[in-house]
């Protein structure tokens, strides 16, 4: 019997196959026959080896069916319910399944028009040229419908696309190009549709062959031939036009042009509102519904027009976001380039003129707002003009002076209803006692707090909703543990609560979870002392409840957690307590507007500060509790949009998923579900790695390496095998053999085994191993406190790894864990220079574990004067006793820069606070010795946080350095300012500053030209950052020409600049001009290499060739790119053939071959890539041991960037 997949409609089929193909990547190639009945139908898998997963969504179902291959008859069911249908001939699933209409537009990408020859082709080309889109290529092809012309459009016009789809569907078909992990593919799907198995469609074999999939599911392979530039078919001969030479004539009479207002298709965002004084209720609404920080951004003026009093409201800082304030229909937006000239948001000035002409025509002035309006009547569009002095605008709080006389009592109500600080709005005579508080329906009496049991754990009440939903889970559990599961200690009977926890976890993960399952799980985990996962379970249970049940469950969760325990923010549990406490707090202070405002500001600030570390469900439930009391619809909408956008951008993060879900899924579905394609290759490679570990020379190294293999197996779902390797790793770590003992490596091995136990056996099962490893590291650090100690250095590095391992194993916030606190206190006891290294290295792992705020606080403390004095003293002591540093100044500068950079990158890169940024700026401004190339990043982070103009801020510091004769340091900081201008999208002053600083950089002296090159290369890298295309290409050509002319520069300098221009050209985007720059850089490097026979460092030029082949792959020029790659391969092979064994250059030539192999893979030439990798590994045997090790590391990293069998083949060779 074969498997028959029945589906209700195409979307249900697409959803099912998309998930099934993740579990079985070979499914797309399985043979199947299909039939259709209405919108539904069925797929019969002729290949009996295919096993389809069960679907619980209801849109599909899998049944067993018989298939007659002669008549193509499919039959299923028994007796009267048996059905028989006739199906089509069996084909691959990917060809049987038709595309379905997409749910949303894809990201912008390359399009392909398949257009009829003749006039339709001419019309398509002409319309693109009229829009300035001339980067088109074409090729005639033969299709089943006759002769057609392929037109490749790299940067499509959506306007033309919609026009052709609507007006000329019979003349052209439009296809979008699919993108894969290695770039653009040779598969195109018809516009408006997506294929359910896009990722599993096979690219056509053969050069120049493309696959077109139309909406009906028909697959066409077409040889597109050589694409040619559209200029080949354009007739632009100037002699074909009648020509007449014009002679000068007298000056013409002045032309009168009538300016008018025309409607625009898309209204602009308003920045000025005008409303009559009778509409003051709109202003009152604004006060009650707009957050305080947005109110501060508004100014108001009271003016008169024709005897009528008007209010004018405008923004202080404009252009931040679209404004939808409830201030009526008279809204105005500035004319582009003229911020003081405003027109109605739905209109624009005609005819379009330059801003200078508009300014002269309307007489704009800097101290006055000139507002245009349309005069009613015929002809339409006539303009009336009013001027509003800017000096008449005041803060929005002064609106009280304008409306108080007509709405005093209403205004008092508005003040009381506003939970924000209104500054001067809170007049002394507007006290709460003068306004009667709006009566509400009587609230239910608060339920008495449940008594605490003796163990101190809160229990739900017996008659509450949570108690009913938390009743014991009665699903049968095995009486005996499965093989591979650990029994209890000694002969103790297993805790029945843990047995019930395991059963609930299996039901939630693999069964049909219900809210009571989550709530019962949360209650049991709370009894067992796991507060973090208990709260997660309770959250999930409450999340799935609706309406009154959810509100009731939240109320009983409040009783379960109890009152706040301290005044700090604490963990997530404490946040819930504070949120629950907010409601009775403001109820007790009813009528006291100041208290209400303070309490609201406090809880809002607390929740906003913790948003980044909270799970999405926690964040929404906490805000729901607070907003249920405040009724703040604006904040509710803001939170909803923020959570949805975070879900779209980041997806479901690992911290959102309980650890037991991943563990049980891996156990249930095995390695294929965990990793998809390549799992068998991965397991084979790990088997070889296990054998390789046995040949390592020291038991400590063996133990650590074996523990990593065990972790990889655990990630692949091979729990039993991973546990066995973990036991072997512990035995090796316990071995007394090996000298020196390398206790730090042994501790890392034990910690990694603990992570394996957490992944395989469950939460907290690796705690004993983590504790043991930390104890070993603590002892090592105590015995080797000196920063110069080798064993102490290894222990400190191992401590960073300990945090990394624990964060991977726990995968979530555990900030209150005693073991984690003990490890963090160990860090704080280290000398300040060493402490900074550990904090910088462990920072991302500490943030994952919930210690991000503490880590940030410690980093900031290291910049205090007393800590800086300690660091400077330690650096001087190390300089006098060791040659590891160039001098104490270099060591101290590195310490400070590392702390500054880590501070700005902490907490997910949220950046410095203003006080932190001011301290960084002041430290760098006060000591030029702290500034080198690595100071650019911390100074850039300071510029991001400071409110002042970045270029003005930098000029202040740079001018001080110039006065001290420190030109190089001043120019480095200007590079940071240029990077900030690029981030802000400043294309006005930014590009001009860039060219000016580039010209100055060529004059920099010192260190035999190396200072000059460090400036030039960093400035060249900013060319694509400003989005400069034509101007950027011109700058890069000039830089390359300067390099060719400066023959006096050594190889190092020329190589560095050529590399920088190549990288920048590749980043400017896919164009012939960009590729020509890359190609020119490669030819210059090859020429310099051939002409530099006597130079010892000429091999450095192969670093430029590395960037050139990488750029060729990045630009996606398949034919020309492969030609360049092959040219570089030949040069590297020739250099290897002509260099003796032991020559330093052989390392660089081999490294270039690795990059050529990568580029060949990305450009689709797998054979060249495989041959190149084989050559590299063969040549590596002639290198010195150190060079061979570095080269093999490069090859290993390259393997990690590959996919599927290619990854493990190269890794096994390494």
Secondary structure, DSSP 8 states (H G I E B T S, - for coil): -EEEEEESSHHHHHHHHHHHHHH-GGGGG-EEEEEEETTEEEEEE--TT-------SSSEEEEEEEEETTTTEEEES-GGG-EEEE----EEHHHHS--EE-SS---S--EEEEEETTHHHHHHHHHHHHTT---EEEEEEEETTEEEEEEEESS--HHHHHHHHHH-TTTEEEEEEEEETTEEEEEEEETTEE-TTGGG----SSTTEEEEE-TT--EEEEE----EEGGGG----GGGS------------------EEEE-SS----SEEEEEGGGHHHHHHHHHHS-HHHHTTEEEEEEEETTEEEEEEEESS-SSS----SS-S-EEEEETTEEEEEEETTEEEES---HHHHHHHHT--TTEEEEEEE-SSSSTT-EEEEEEEGGG-EEGGGHHHHHHHHHHHHHHHHHHH--S--GGGS-TT--GGGS------------------TTS-----TTSHHHHHT--------SS--TT----STT----HHHHHHHHHHHHHHHS---HHHHHHHHHHHHHTT-HHHHHHHHHHHHHH--HHHHHHHHHHHHHHH-S--SSS--SHHHHHHHHHHHHHHHHHTTT-HHHHHHHHHHHHHHHHHHGGGS-HHHHHHHHHHHHHHH--HHHHHHHHHHHHHHHHHH-S-GGGS-HHHHHHHHHHHHHHHHH-TTHHHHHHHHHHHHHHHTT-S-HHHHHHHHHHHHHHHHHTT-HHHHHHHHHHHHHHHH---SSS--HHHHHHHHHHHHHHHHHHH-TTTTHHHHHHHHHHHHHHHHH--STT-HHHHHHHHHHHHHHHHHHHHH-S--TT-HHHHHHHHHHHTS-HHHHHHHHHHHHHHHHHTT-HHHHHHHHHHTTSHHHHHHHHHHHHHHHHH-SSSS-HHHHHHHHHHHHHHHHHHHHHHT---HHHHHHHHHHHHH-GGG-STTHHHHHHHHHHH-SS-HHHHHHHHHHHHHHTT-HHHHHHHHHHHHHHHHHTT--SSHHHHHHHHHHHHTT--SGGGHHHHHHHHHHHTTTGGGT-SHHHHHHHHHHHHHHHH-TTS-HHHHHHHHHHHHHHHHHT-S-HHHHHHHHHHHHHHHHHHHH-TT-TTGGGHHHHHHHHHHHHHHHT-HHHHHHHHHHHHHHHHHHHHHS-TT-THHHHHHHHHHHHHHHHHHTT-HHHHHHHHHHHHHHGGGS-HHHHHHHHHHHHHHHHHS-HHHHHHHHHH-
